[in-house]
């Protein structure tokens, strides 16, 4: 595919809509092999139709760490210019993202003159304060192992940030697709025991001996506990915790003005934490090894396929379309393909797009 690098006077309407035409044809094809667009990310994004993308995820070039074919982002003389250029591209991305869409950004930091610059958070704050993005999560990607680090006056760096942005307060999110499978409840000596061994016997004893609960509160507590145990037995919930006044502290805060749980504990004498029958959601620290580049002719960035799975499953509809504006060798696109989503990759490097095409070519 040719890059649009013509003089504005030479651009005809047909050429000007080149990327949009390619997009429309691809969207209607239903094929899972990604659409690869060669060109500057902002130029391509500006040519795509508004609100046409369900999900975007990218890992842009680090600032000042590597030279890329064709120049582009990451080679600016000052990090503030890098942040400016990135934010301009992400504003163009916001235009093409559907209202219910999500944007996940993996971005690394850089040292300059002994200073860790804090580039990930500088970018995140620029997007939220100046562009109106809503930041929903800041995930820590623990890369488990670090590269060569010969510094003698600081700790080794083995984490990067992954930010989840949305355009509005209501957006597509399917938490059930990313829950871990829970263990099942069982019956032991006639008593229902939860997946983690909670039978209710301990809580019943605590209710009986409580000096903080009134007799009517104790009756309500016994009744509610029996119902919770029935829910565990029926599989409506997988597990539970009971918080009893005078026995356990309220979770998060004991301040009744800021904690609904603390207010419930004060007014009712107890409350329950219920665990979803489909399991628990992942937390915001992910232990994922970087992409293994050993024994390969071509270089892959450390951005791994596994980093993309949770974001795509949770925030891209099954029939949605995935976009990576700095697709490089196609990691996001490969993950999208494997999870049954169509995808579009943009990159300024013809060589990288060739590698991405090869990686995704096994399924047309």
C-alpha positions in Angstrom: 0.0 0.0 0.0 1.4 3.4 -1.0 2.0 6.0 1.6 0.1 9.3 1.2 2.9 11.8 0.8 1.6 13.9 -2.0 1.5 17.7 -2.2 -1.9 19.0 -1.1 -2.5 20.5 -4.5 -2.2 17.0 -6.0 -4.6 15.3 -3.6 -7.9 14.4 -5.3 -11.0 13.3 -3.4 -10.4 9.7 -4.3 -6.8 9.7 -3.0 -7.8 11.7 0.0 -10.3 9.1 1.0 -7.8 6.2 0.3 -7.5 5.0 3.9 -11.3 5.4 4.5 -12.0 3.3 1.4 -9.6 0.6 2.5 -11.2 0.6 6.0 -14.8 0.3 4.7 -13.8 -2.6 2.4 -12.0 -4.4 5.2 -14.9 -3.9 7.7 -17.3 -5.5 5.3 -15.1 -8.4 4.4 -15.3 -10.1 7.8 -11.8 -11.4 7.5 -9.5 -11.7 10.6 -6.2 -11.1 8.9 -5.5 -7.5 9.8 -5.6 -4.5 7.6 -2.2 -2.9 7.5 -1.9 0.9 6.7 1.4 2.4 5.9 1.8 6.0 6.9 1.9 8.6 9.6 -0.6 7.7 12.4 -2.2 11.1 12.6 -2.6 11.3 8.8 -4.2 7.9 8.6 -6.5 8.5 11.7 -7.7 11.8 10.3 -8.8 10.0 7.1 -10.8 7.3 8.9 -14.6 7.8 9.6 -15.5 9.2 13.0 -16.7 6.7 15.7 -15.7 3.6 13.7 -13.3 1.8 16.1 -14.4 -0.2 19.1 -11.1 -0.7 20.8 -7.5 0.7 20.6 -4.3 -0.5 22.2 -0.8 0.5 21.4 2.7 0.7 22.7 4.3 3.7 21.1 8.1 4.1 20.6 10.1 5.1 23.7 11.4 8.6 23.7 15.1 8.8 22.9 16.0 5.1 23.0 15.9 3.8 19.5 16.0 5.0 15.9 13.1 3.8 13.8 12.9 3.4 10.1 11.3 6.5 8.5 11.8 8.7 11.6 8.6 9.4 13.5 7.7 9.5 17.1 10.4 9.0 19.7 13.2 10.9 18.1 12.3 14.5 19.2 15.0 16.6 20.7 13.0 17.2 23.9 10.6 14.9 25.8 8.0 17.6 25.9 7.8 17.5 22.1 7.4 13.8 22.3 4.4 14.2 24.7 2.9 16.8 22.4 3.2 14.7 19.3 1.7 11.6 21.1 -1.2 13.7 22.5 -2.0 15.0 19.0 -2.2 11.4 17.7 -4.3 10.3 20.7 -6.7 13.2 20.1 -7.1 12.0 16.5 -7.6 8.5 17.9 -10.4 9.8 20.2 -12.3 11.0 17.2 -12.4 7.5 15.5 -13.1 5.6 18.8 -16.8 4.8 19.3 -18.5 6.4 22.4 -18.5 3.0 24.2 -14.9 2.3 23.1 -11.7 1.8 25.2 -8.1 2.9 24.6 -5.3 1.0 26.4 -1.9 2.6 26.4 1.4 0.8 27.3 4.2 3.3 27.6 7.7 3.2 29.0 9.7 5.8 30.9 13.1 7.3 30.2 16.0 8.6 32.1 17.8 11.9 31.2 20.7 13.3 33.2 20.0 11.0 36.1 16.3 12.0 36.2 13.5 9.5 35.6 11.2 11.8 33.6 7.8 10.3 34.5 6.7 10.3 30.8 3.9 7.8 31.3 2.1 9.9 33.8 2.9 13.2 32.0 1.1 11.7 29.0 -1.8 10.4 31.1 -2.4 13.7 32.7 -2.2 15.5 29.4 -4.9 13.2 28.0 -7.2 13.6 31.0 -6.7 17.3 31.7 -6.5 18.6 28.2 -8.5 16.1 26.0 -11.2 14.9 28.4 -10.2 11.2 28.4 -11.4 9.3 31.5 -8.7 7.2 33.1 -10.2 4.0 34.5 -7.2 2.0 35.5 -3.4 2.3 35.8 -2.1 -1.2 35.4 1.5 -2.1 36.5 3.0 -4.6 34.0 5.6 -6.5 36.0 8.0 -7.9 33.4 9.3 -10.3 36.0 12.9 -10.1 34.8 15.0 -7.0 33.9 17.4 -6.5 31.1 21.1 -5.6 31.6 21.4 -2.9 34.2 24.9 -1.7 35.2 23.8 1.3 37.3 25.1 1.4 40.8 22.9 4.1 42.3 19.3 3.1 41.7 17.1 0.0 41.6 16.5 -2.0 38.4 13.5 -1.2 36.3 11.2 -4.1 35.6 7.7 -2.5 35.2 5.8 -0.4 32.8 2.4 1.3 32.9 -0.7 0.2 31.0 -3.4 2.9 31.1 -7.1 2.3 30.4 -8.9 5.3 29.0 -12.5 5.8 27.9 -14.5 8.6 26.3 -17.5 8.5 28.6 -18.7 7.1 31.9 -20.6 4.2 30.3 -18.6 2.0 28.0 -18.4 -1.6 26.9 -17.0 -3.9 29.6 -17.5 -7.6 30.0 -15.9 -8.6 33.3 -17.0 -12.2 33.0 -14.7 -12.9 30.1 -11.6 -12.2 32.3 -12.6 -13.8 35.6 -10.6 -16.7 37.0 -12.5 -19.9 37.3 -13.6 -20.3 41.0 -13.3 -23.5 43.0 -16.6 -25.1 43.8 -18.4 -25.3 47.2 -18.7 -28.7 48.7 -20.6 -30.4 51.5 -18.6 -31.6 54.5 -20.4 -33.6 57.3 -23.7 -32.2 56.2 -22.5 -28.5 56.2 -22.0 -26.4 53.1 -18.4 -25.3 52.8 -17.3 -22.5 50.5 -14.5 -22.8 48.0 -12.0 -21.4 50.5 -13.2 -23.4 53.4 -15.8 -21.1 55.0 -18.6 -23.2 56.5 -20.4 -20.6 58.5 -19.7 -22.4 61.8 -17.2 -19.8 62.9 -19.6 -16.9 62.1 -22.5 -18.6 63.9 -20.3 -18.9 67.0 -19.2 -15.2 66.7 -22.9 -14.2 66.5 -23.9 -16.2 69.5 -21.1 -14.8 71.7 -21.4 -11.2 70.4 -21.9 -8.5 73.0 -22.2 -5.9 70.3 -25.3 -7.2 68.7 -28.8 -7.0 70.1 -31.0 -10.1 70.3 -33.0 -8.9 67.2 -29.8 -8.2 65.3 -28.5 -11.7 66.2 -31.7 -13.2 64.8 -31.4 -11.2 61.6 -27.7 -12.2 61.3 -28.5 -16.0 61.7 -31.2 -15.7 59.1 -29.0 -13.8 56.6 -26.1 -16.2 57.2 -28.4 -19.2 56.4 -29.4 -17.6 53.2 -25.8 -16.9 52.2 -24.9 -20.5 52.8 -27.9 -21.6 50.6 -26.6 -19.3 47.9 -23.2 -20.9 48.1 -24.8 -24.3 47.9 -26.9 -23.3 44.8 -23.8 -21.7 43.1 -25.3 -18.2 43.1 -22.1 -17.0 44.8 -18.8 -18.8 45.0 -17.7 -17.5 48.4 -18.4 -14.9 51.0 -17.0 -13.1 54.1 -19.2 -12.0 56.9 -18.3 -8.8 58.8 -19.8 -8.6 62.3 -19.8 -5.5 64.5 -17.3 -5.9 67.2 -15.6 -8.9 65.5 -14.2 -7.5 62.2 -13.4 -4.1 61.0 -15.3 -2.6 58.1 -13.4 -2.9 54.8 -11.8 0.2 53.3 -12.9 2.6 56.1 -14.6 2.8 59.5 -15.7 6.3 58.8 -19.5 6.1 58.3 -19.5 9.4 56.4 -17.4 8.0 53.6 -18.1 4.2 53.8 -21.5 2.7 53.1 -20.1 -0.6 54.6 -19.3 1.2 57.9 -22.8 2.7 57.9 -24.4 -0.7 57.3 -22.3 -2.2 60.1 -23.5 0.5 62.5 -27.1 0.3 61.6 -27.6 -3.5 61.0 -24.7 -5.0 62.9 -23.3 -7.1 60.0 -22.8 -7.3 56.3 -21.5 -9.7 53.7 -18.9 -9.6 51.0 -20.1 -11.8 48.2 -17.8 -13.4 45.6 -19.0 -13.7 42.0 -19.9 -17.2 40.9 -17.7 -16.9 37.8 -14.6 -16.1 39.8 -12.7 -12.9 40.6 -11.5 -10.2 38.2 -7.8 -9.7 37.6 -6.1 -7.1 39.8 -4.1 -4.2 38.4 -0.6 -5.8 38.7 0.1 -8.2 35.8 3.1 -10.6 35.9 3.8 -11.1 32.2 7.1 -11.9 30.6 8.3 -9.6 27.8 8.3 -10.9 24.2 11.0 -13.4 23.7 13.3 -12.2 20.9 15.9 -14.9 21.1 16.6 -17.1 18.0 14.6 -14.7 15.7 15.9 -13.0 12.6 13.7 -10.0 13.1 13.4 -7.8 16.2 10.2 -7.8 18.1 9.5 -5.1 20.8 9.1 -6.5 24.3 5.4 -5.7 24.2 3.9 -9.3 24.5 0.7 -10.8 23.1 -0.4 -11.8 26.7 -0.5 -8.1 27.6 -3.3 -7.6 25.1 -5.6 -10.5 26.1 -7.3 -9.0 29.1 -8.0 -5.6 27.5 -9.4 -7.1 24.3 -11.6 -9.7 26.1 -13.0 -7.2 28.6 -13.4 -4.1 26.5 -13.8 -5.0 22.8 -17.1 -6.6 21.8 -16.8 -10.0 20.0 -17.8 -8.3 16.7 -15.7 -5.2 17.4 -12.7 -3.9 15.5 -9.3 -3.3 17.1 -6.9 -0.5 16.2 -3.2 -0.1 16.9 -1.8 3.3 15.6 1.8 2.2 16.3 1.4 -1.5 15.4 5.1 -2.2 14.8 5.5 -6.0 14.3 1.8 -6.6 14.9 1.5 -7.9 18.5 -1.9 -6.2 19.2 -3.2 -7.4 15.8 -2.0 -11.0 16.5 -3.8 -11.0 19.8 -7.0 -9.6 18.2 -6.8 -12.3 15.4 -6.4 -15.1 18.0 -9.4 -13.7 19.9 -11.6 -13.5 16.8 -11.6 -9.8 16.3 -10.8 -7.8 13.1 -8.0 -5.4 13.5 -6.2 -2.4 11.8 -2.5 -1.6 12.2 -0.9 1.7 11.3 2.9 2.1 11.1 5.4 4.4 9.4 7.7 1.4 8.7 7.1 -0.7 5.7 9.5 -3.3 7.1 7.6 -3.7 10.4 4.3 -4.0 8.5 5.8 -6.8 6.5 6.8 -8.6 9.7 3.3 -8.0 11.1 1.7 -9.4 7.9 3.9 -12.6 8.2 3.0 -13.1 11.9 -0.7 -12.8 11.2 -0.8 -14.7 7.8 -1.5 -18.2 9.2 -5.2 -17.3 9.5 -6.8 -15.5 6.6 
